[in-house]
C-alpha cells in the first residue's frame, strides 16, 4: 500500500538488524583505515578506538527517544562526571571537533541520516544522534588517547591533527556508506516525515539541524508527482495525494492493470520505426498514449515517469547509445510503478537503481560512442534481460543492478590500470612542484627580514630561487649541496652588514672568496645572463666594501632593485593568470597537464570537493570536454591524475582548476548523484516553468 501525504510511513526493511550489523562492520573498517592512514598506531589502541566507536553506534541504534535536555551538547557520558580542568578543555575541544566535522560533511551525512531514520523506523531520530556521525569518532578518539596514555597536550595535538585529516577524507566514507545502504535497499526517509525537534525547529534555517541548504525539500520525484496531482480537479485527487483507492489499494484495478500491461506489451513488440538504418530517438510514454484518462489519479504517476524519461532523453551528456538502452527500460519501469505505489518515495527501489547504475556504468564514454562499444553491448544485454524476464518480481531487477555493479567495478579497475602507467610521470611533476615550493619558501623566508636590500632580494627571487630548485631536484633537501646553497644566503646577508670591529672585517676577508665561489657556481648552474651576474656581483662588492668600512649601505643599492628578467616575469604571473596547458611525452606515453603557471599561489583549503575514485567531467584549456576517473591525488600538491580506458593519454589537473570549474558549472562529478533524481528535478523545473506561463 502506498504511503500518503501526512500518512506516510517508514518502510523499515525486513532484514533491518542484519543491515545494521553489516553497516556497523563497514563503518568501523572505514574509520579505522582512515586512522591508520593518518598516523601509524599500535594494534591495541586501534582496537580501543574501534570498541568505543562501535559502542556509540550500538547505543544510538538501541536508544529510544530522548528528551531535548538529554540531547543538548551530549558528547559523552563522562561529561557529567568531569573533574579536572584538563578534562574539561579536552571535552570542549572534542565538541569543536564534532562541530567542524558536521559542517565539513553536512551533505553526505544528511543522506546517510535519512536512511538511518528509515532503517531504525525512528522519525524522531536527531541528526546529532546519527550512529555513524562525528560523535562516534570523537568517542573513539577519547578511548584512543586513554589507550595511548596521552597527556593533556598530546591528546589536544592528536585531535587537531586528525580533525584536518578526517575533514578531508570522511566525506568519501559517508558517500561509500550511503551507497552501501542503497545496495541493501534502504531508502532515504522523506524529510517531511522527520519529527526530531532539532530538525523541525530549524526547518526555516537549514544548517542548524545538521541539514544542508535545500535538504529539507521533498524528493524531486515525489514533488513532481504531487505537482501533477495538484493540477487535477479536486474531486479526482486521491486522499493524501499519494494514496490510491480500491480494496487492495493498488494503483489501478486489475482490469485496468491487465489492459495497461497488454498495451505495454504491444508497444514493446511494435518497437520504433527506423530511419536510415538507425532507430529513432526514444520518446516518453504518457498516460494518454497508454489509454489512461488524464484525470485518473494513476495518470499522475505515469505522466511523472514520462516527464522523467523525457528529461533523460534530452540530457546533453548521455550518449545516444546509452539513451537507447535507458529508453528500452521505460516499459519495465512503468511496470514497477504500477506494481508499487511507493515507487516515487523509495529512492532505493531496484527499478530506480537500475536506471542510476546503468547511467553510472556509462560514465566516461565519449558522446559519439558506438553501440558496438564493448561496454554499450554489455549494457544492452542487461537491458534486454530485464525486458524479457521482469514481470512482477523485483529480484530480477536487483540481479541486473548487481550485474551493472560488476561492470562499474571492472571499468574503474581498467581506469586505475591505465593510470598506473602515468604514475612515474606524475611523480616527476610532483617532485618539480615540491622543489619549486621549497625553494620559493626558502627565498621568501630570507627576504622577509628588513635587512635585505631590494637589489639583493630582486636577484634572489629572479635567479637564486631557480638555483635552489635545481639543487633540490638533483640532490634533495637533506644533502650537503642544499645546505651549502641555501646557507650561503645567511652568509651573504652577514657580509653586507656594517663591520665596526677589526675581527669581523678580518673574518669577512677570509670568508669572502668561498662565498663568491658558491654564488658563482650557482649562477653558472642555471646559466644566469652575464649582465645580471655582473650587476649582482657589482652590487655585492659595493655593499661589502661599505660594510668593511663600517658605514651605511649605499643609497642606490639599498633602494633600487634590478629590473626583473623575462624568465622571472613569466615565473611570477598575477594571481588571476590563466591556467597553462602542456604535455609530457615519454616514449608512447602522453600526459596532458592542465596546471597553474609556475609561481601562481592559489589559496585553497585542504578539503577538496573531489575524491580518488570520482569520475570528473571537466574541460581542458582548448575547451575540450573530457571525463576521466580520478585515480590518484598528490599528497603534497593535491594534483589529480585522471585516466579513462578509452583514452590513449593521461591527464594531470591542478585542484584549483577543478574547483573553479566545479563552481562555475564547467565541471561536474559524474559518478555521484542519481540520474533518476536529476531528471525528476529537471522535469519539476519544467513543470513549474510551464505553470507560470499565462494560459490563452
N, C-alpha and C positions, 0 to 999 in steps of 0.2 A: 504494500500500500504506500502511496506517495506521501511524503511529508507535506504539510501545507502551511503557508504563511506563518502565523503565530503558533500553529500547532505542530511545527516541525519537531522531529525527534532525532536524537543522535543514533546513527546506525552503528552500534558497537559490534565489531566482528565477533563471530562465534569463538574464534581462537585467540581472543584478546590477550589472555595470560601467556600463551606461547609467544605471541608477538612481543609482549613486554619483556619476557625473558631474553629473547634474541636481541631486542633493541638494547637492553642493558649491556649485554656482552659486546655488541657492536660499538656502542658509545665508549665503554671503558677501554677497549682496544685502541680506539682512535685517540682519545685524550692521553693515554699512557704513551702512545707513539709520539705525539707532539712533545710531551715532556722529555722523552729520551732524545729527541732531535734538538731540543733547546739546550740541554746540558747532560753529560753522562752522569748517571746516578747508580748507586748500588741497588741490588735486587730487592732487598728488604724494605728500604724506604719507598721504592716504587710500589711494592705490594701494599704498604700502609696507605699510600695515596689512592690506589685503586679500591681498597676496602672502604675508606671514608667516602670517596665519591660514590661508590655503589650503595653505601648505607644511606646517603642522602637521596639517591634515586628511589630506593626501597621505601624510605619514609614518605616521600612525596606521592608515590604511587599508592601507598596504603592509607594515606591520610584522608580523613573525612573533612567536610567543610570546616574551616577555622574562622574565628571571629576576626574582624578587621584589626582589633587591638593586637591579636597574635601575629598578624601579617606585617605590622609596621616595623620595617627595618630588621626583621628577624633573619639574621645571617646564620648563627649557630646557637646551639643550646647553651654554650658556655657564656654567651653574652650576659646572662642573668648573674652568673657567679664569678665574673671577672674581679680580680682583687688589685693587681698591680697596675701602675701607670703604663708600663711597657706593654702589658697585655691589652690594655685599652687602646693604646696607639696602634698596635698591630691590627686589632679588630676594626678600628676606624679605617685603617689603610686597606684592609680587605673589603670593606664596604665600598670604598672608592674604586677598588679593583673590579668589583662586580658591576658597578655603575658604568665604568668605562667599557667593559666588555659587552654589557647590554646595549650600549649605544652603538658600538662597532658592529654588532651582529643583529641589529634590530630586525631587518627584513628577513634574514634567513631564519632567525629564531621564531618569528611570528608564525610562519607556515608550519614549523615543527610543533609549536604550541597548539595551534588549531587541530592538528592531528592527534595530539595527546588528549585534547578535550573530547574528541570522538572515541579514542581508544579506551579512555577511562570512564566514558559516559558521564563526564562531570562538567557541565556548562559553568559551574561556579569556580572552576579551577583558575587561580590567579596566574597571570604570566610570570609573576615573581616566584611561583611555586613550580615552574616548569622542571620536571625531573632531570632534564639534561641541560638546564640553564647554567650561567656562570656561577651561581651559588654552589652548585655541585662541585665545580672546580675549586672554588675558594675553600670549601670544606676539606677537599683532598689536600690542598696546599698546607692547611693547618696541621694535618696529620703528617705530611711530608716533613715539615720543619721540626716537628717533635721527634720524628724518627731519626732525623739527621742531627739532632741535638743542637739546632741552630740557636745562637744567642739572639738578642733583640735586633741588633743591627744587621746580622746576616739574614735573618728572616725578612726584614724590610727590603734589603737589597735583592733577595730572591724574588719577592713579589714584584718589584719594579722591573726586573729583567724579564720575567715570564709574562708580565702584562703586555709588553711590546710584542713579544713573540706570539702570544695567543691572539692578540688583536689582529695580527696579520693572517694567521693560519686557521683559527677556529671557524671563520665563515665557511671554508671548504668542508669542514667536518659537518656542519649543520646542513649544508647542501647535500652531502652524501647521506646524512641521516634522513633527510626529507625523502630522497629517492628510495631509501630502504623501506620507509613506511608506505610509500606509494606502491612499491613492489609487493607489499603484503596487503594491499587493497584497503589501506586505512585512508579514508577521505578526510579532507580538512573540514572542520565544522564551519557552517556559515556564521560569520561574525555576529549576526543578529541573534543567534542562539546563546551567545556567551552572556552569563549573568554575573560574572565576577565583579564586585563593586568597583575595583580599581580600573576596570575596562569601561563599565557603564558610566561611571562618574567622569571619566576623561574622554568620552567619545567625541566631545566637541573640540578636544585639543589632543589629537593623536600624538603619541610620543610619551606622554606622561604615564600611559598604561603599558608601555613597552611595545606598543604597536606603531609601526612606521606610518608616515603620512599616507592616507588613502587606503590603509589596510582594513579599516572598519566597513568599507563599502562591500556590498554583496558580491558574490562570484559573478563575473560578467555574463556567463551563460544563464544563471538564474535571473539576473536583471533583464536580460533580453527576453526571456520567456514571459516574465511578469509584464514587461512593457507591451508585448503583443496581446496579452490577456487584457490589459487595461484599455486597449483600443476596441475591444469587443463591447457590444451593448451589455449593460449591467445584468440584464435578465439572463444572458448567456454565460456569464462568468461563473466558474465553479467556486464553491465556498473555499476561502483561503487562497485563491488564485493558483494553487499548485495541486489541489486535490481533484480527483476525478470521481464522478458519481458511478452508481452501479453497485450490485451486491458484492462483487469481488473487488470493487474499487479499481478496476482495470482501466487502462487508457481508453479503450473503446469496447463496444460489445463484441462478443465472439463472432457474430455475423460480420460486423464491420471489420474486425481484425482479419477474418478469413479473406474478405474481399480485398483488403489492403495488401495482404501477403500475395494474393494471386496477381494483383496489379503490379506489385514489385517484381514478381517472377516474370511477368510478361515484358516489363521494361528491360529486365536484365537479359532475357533471351533476344529481344529485339536489338539490343546494342545501339550503337551510334552509326549513322551513315558515314562513309569515308569519302574524303576528297583528296585527289592526287595521291592516293596510296597511304595517306596519314589519317588517323581518326580525328574527328573534330574535337575541339576543346571541350572538356567535361562541363556540364551545366547542372545547377542545383535542381532538386525535385521539390516542388512546393505542394501544399495541401490541395490546391485546385487541380493540379495535374494528377494527383492520386485519387481524385474523386471525393475528397473530404470537404464538406461545406465550410466556407470561410468562417462562419460564426461558430462552428463547433469548437468546444474547448480543446479537443485534441489537435485542432488545426494549429494552435499556437505553438505546440511542441514541434510539429512537423515543419512549420514555417521558420521557427527559430533555428532548427538544424539546417534548413535550406539556406538561410542567411549566413550561417557559419561556413557552410561549404562554398557559398559564393565568395566570401572573403578569402577563403583558402585558394580558390581558383584564380582570384585577382592578385594574389601575392606576387610581387616583383622578384622575390628572392628564391622562390621554389622553381626548379627546372620543370619543363613541360612533362618530361618522363615521370617525374615524381608526382606531379599533379594528376597525371593519368592513373597512377596506382592509387592515390588518395581518392580520386573520383570513383574508382571501381569499388571502393568500400562504403560508398554513400548508402547503398541499399542495405547491406548488413548493419550499418549504424542505425538506420531507420528501424530495422527490426529490433535492435537493442532498446531504442527509445520506446517502442510500443510495448515491449516486454517489461520494462522497468520505468515506471513513472518518476522514480527518484534519480533518473539518469542525469539531469541537469544540476542536481545538488551534490553529486558524488564525483569529485574530480579524480578519484582513483578507479572509476568504473573501467573495466577491461576494454570496452569499445573506445572510450576516450583515450586510454593509454595506448591503444593500438595506433590511433592516428598520431599521437605525440611521438611514440617510439619510431614510427615509420619516417616521420619528418626528421627526427634526430639521427637516424641511421644514414640519411641522405645528406647531412650537413657536410659542407666542403666540396660537394660535387660541382663541377662547372655548370654555368647556367645553360649551356648548349649541349649538355651531356646526352649521349645517345641512349636509347632504351636498351641497346645491346651491351652497354657497360655491365661488367660482371655484378656490380652492386645493384644496379637497376633491375637486372634479370632476377637476382635473388629476392628483391623486394616484390616484384611482380608475381613470383611464385608463391610468396607468403600471402599476398592479397588474393590470389586465385584459390588457395586452400581455404581461406576464410569464406569466400563466396560459395564454395562448394560444400563446406562442412557445417557452417554455422546455421542452425535453425532456431534453437532456444537455449542451448547450453553455453553459458558464457565461459566455461572452462576451455572451449575451443579457442576463444579469443585470447584467453590467458596463455595458452600454449604458444600462440603465434607472437604474443608480446615477448615471451621468453626467447623465442627464436630471433626476433629483432634485437633483443638484448645481446645475444651472441654475435650477431652481425656488427653491432656497435663496438663490442669488445675487440673483435678481430680488426676492425678498421682503426680503432685507436691504437692497437698494438702495431699495426702496419705503419702508422704515422710516427710512432715512437721509434720504430726500427729505422725509418728513413732519416729521422732527426739524429740518430746516433752517429751517422757518418759526418755530421757537421759539428759535433761537439768539440773536436780538437780545434777547428777554426774559430769557434766561439770563444774557447779558452784563450786563444791568442789575442782576440779582440779585447777580452776582459783584462788580460794582462796589460795591454796597452792603455786601457782606460784607468786601471789602478795606478799605473806609472804616471799618467797624466794627473790624476787626482793627488797622489802623494807628492809629486814634485811641485805642483801648484800650492799645496798646503805648506810645504817647507818654505817656499819663497814668500807666501803671504804672511806666514808667522814671523819671518825675519824682517819683512818690510813694515810690520805693524809698529815697530819702535820708531820714535820720533827722531832718533839719532841718524837714521839712514838718509843721506841726501837724495833728493829726487833724481839727480843724474845717475847715481848708482842704482836706485830702485828701478828706474826705467830699463837699464841694461839687464838687470837680473830677471825682470819679468819677460823681457823680449827674447833673451838668449839663454841665461843660465838655467832657467826652468827647463828648457829643452835638453841641456846637458844632464841635469838630474834625471829627466825622463829616460834618456838613453842609458844612463848608468843603472837605473832601477830595472829596466828590461833586461839588460845584459848581465848584471851582477847581483841583482836583488837588493833588498833594503838592509839586510843583515851583514853584507860583505864589507870588507875594508874600503873598497872603492867608493861606496855610498857615503861612508863615514868621512872619507877624505874630501869628496867634492861637496858634500853638504856642510862639513865642518869648516871649510875654508871661508865660508861667509862670516862666521863669527870672528875669525882672524882678520878678515878684510875690514870689518867694522872697527875692530880694535886698532887697526893700523892707521886709520884716518882721524882718530880722536887725538886731541892735543896731548903731547908728551912733555910735561914740565920737568920730570925727573930724568937725570942723566942715564940711570939704569934702564928706564923704559925706552929711551932713544936707542941705546945700545941693543936692547932686545929686538926692537923693530928692525934695526940694521941686520941683525943675524937672521931673522925670520923672513925678511922681505924676498930674498931670492927663491926660497922654497914656495912661498905663497904665489909669487908670479909664475913659477913653473907650473903649479896646479891650475892656475887660471888660464895660462896659455894652452896647456894640454886640453882643458875642457873646451875652449873656443875652437881648437883645431878639430876636436872630436865631432863637432857639428858644423864645421866649416863656416864660422862666423865671418861675414864680409870684412875685408881688410879695413874699410873705412870705419865701420862700427868698432872693430877691435882697437884701432889706433885711437879713436876718440875716447873709448873707455879707459885704456891704459894711460892716456894723457891726463884724463880726469883723476885717476887714482894717483898718478905721480904728483899732481898739483896738491891734492888733499894730503898726501903723505908728507910732502915737503913742508906744508904748513903745520902738520902735526909735529914733525921733527923740531920745528922752531917754537913749538908750544903756543902757536897763535890760533885764531879762529878760522873756520872754514872759509875759503874764497867765496865771495858773494855769488859769482856766476855759477860755480859748481854746486852751491847749495840750493840755488833756486831754479836752475834750468835743467831740464831733462832732455836727452837726445830724442829726436823725432822717432816715433815708433816705426819699426821696419815693416815692410809689406807682410812678411810672414807673421809677425806679432799681431798686426791688424786683422789678419784673417783668422788668427787663432783665438781672438777675443771679440767676437761679434756682439752686437747688442742682445739683450735678454730675449727680445722678441724675434730674433733672426729665424728665418725659415729653416726647417729641417733639411738635412742633406742626404742624398742618396748615393750609394756606391756599391761596388761589387768586389768580392774577394774570390779569386779563382785559384784552385789548386788541382791540377790535372783535369779531370772531368767534373769535379765538384764546383758548384757555383753557389755562393752565399750572397744573397741580396741584403744590403744593410741600409736601414732607414733610421738615421740617427740625428741627434742634435749636433750642430757644429762644435768642434773641439773648443773647449773653453766656456761654452754656454753653461751656466749654472741654473738648474731648474729646481725651484723649491717644491719638493713633493713629499708627501707623508710616506711612512713605512708601509702603511696599509694600502695595498694595491687592489683595484677592482677586478683584476684578472688573476686567475689561479692556474697552476700547472694542471693540464687535463682539459681546460676550456678550449672550445673551438671559437676562434675570434675572426669575425668578418671585419676587414679594415681596408684602407686604401694606401697605395704607395705614392711616391712623390708625383708620378705622372697621372695620378687619379685612377690607376688600375685597381679594380676591385679584386680582392683575394680573400680566401677563408682558409685558415690553417689551424692545426691543433698546437696549443702552447705545450711544448714538450719539455721545456727547461726554462727556469727563471734564474738568472745570475744572482748569487747571494750578495755580492758586493755592489754590482751595478744595477740589478733589477731588470736587465735587458731580457727580452723574450725571444726564445728560439722557437720558431714555428715551422711545421712541416705538414705535408699532405701527400698521401700515397700517389696522387695524380700529378704532383709537381716533379720536375727534374731539377729542382733547386731548393734551397732552404732560405728562410727569412729571419733576420735579426731586427727587432723592433724596439726602439727606446720606450721605456714605460711612460714617459711624459707625453710622447706622441700618441700612444694608445689611449691614455687617459683623456687627452684633448679631443681625440676623435670620438671617444665614447660620449663625452659631454655634449658635443655639437651634433651628434647623430650620424656621423660618417662611419662609425664603427659600432658593432654590437656583438654580444656574446651569444653566438648562435646555438650553443649546446645547452643553454639554460632556458627555463621557462617552458611554456606549454603552447603548442601550435593551436590546440582547440581553444584555450582561453584567449590567446592573442586574436584569433579570428572572431571569437564571440565579442571581444572588446571592440574590434573594428566594426562588426555588424551593429553593435549597440550605438556606436557613434553615428553610423549612417542613419539608423532609425531615428535617433534624436535629432539629427540634422533635417531629415525629411519632415519630422513632426513640426518643425519651426517654419516650414515653408507655407505661406498663406494658400489656402485652397481656393481655386477659382469658383 
